[in-house]
Amino acid sequence: MRSVIGLLPLLAAIFAVPQFLPQLARLRRTGDSAGVSWTWAALTSLNNGAWTGYFALSRLWTALVPSVSATLFAGTLAVLLARRGGLPERRTMTATAAWAALLCAAGVLYGRAGLGAALTASFIMQTTPSVWKAYRSDALTGISRGTWLLILGELTCWGIYGTCESDPRLMVLGWTGVAASLLVLARTTYSVRRAVAVRELAAQLAGTRAPATAMTRPARARITISGAE
């Protein structure tokens, strides 16, 4: 059993390394960022940078790969969103910068314990903007479900691992992420089904109007002919 639990960080890495690639590919392909939060991308990059330090100090070497990749890819996503006018209010950007300074201070002054204390609540802050924007936006066409499925897989692994190892930081990271992922996936699923239902209704209405239009044409022709006579 312990050997299986020990493989969970490796499995989490397999889910985590490519998790932002579907979102980046979708954004580059379509240019559509509807429903994607810049604050989420920026905080994900910052927090994973801090997790990199925490994992290194904890000697969880396999966890460094996903944390480094998430730092780089989420940072790239934040830059792309900013270029497309996705920056939030100045107040939000100031708060994000202050959080980055706090993480740096916690790591420099208090080491692993300080980072761990700061990171305990970090994932709640990180995922809240994405969930908020998903449920406040009418258009969610920019969100990649592939990215959120990979996030769900990774953080399920960390939730189980943290629970088995009695690590409260990893438990909060994992199970908060699972809840956020399920909320975003549920919202996007509802949005897709609603769009399909609207298209089907529009097609049905168009189908019922077409025969009616076709039936009126001969009648109009007869009226025109009789009028000419």
Buried (B, 14 or more C-beta within 10 A) or exposed (E): EEEEEEEBBEBBBBBBBBBBBBBBEBBEEEEBBBBBBBBBBBBBBBBBBBBBBBBBBBEBEBBBBBBBBBBBBBBBBBBBBBEBEBBBEEEBBEBBEEBBEBBBEBBEEEEBEBBBEBBBEBBBBBBBBBBEBBBEBEEBBBBBBBBBBBBBBBBBBBBBBBBBEEBEBBBBBBBBBBBBBEBBBEBBEEBEEEEEEEEEEEEEEEEEEEEEEEEEEEEEEEEEEEEEE
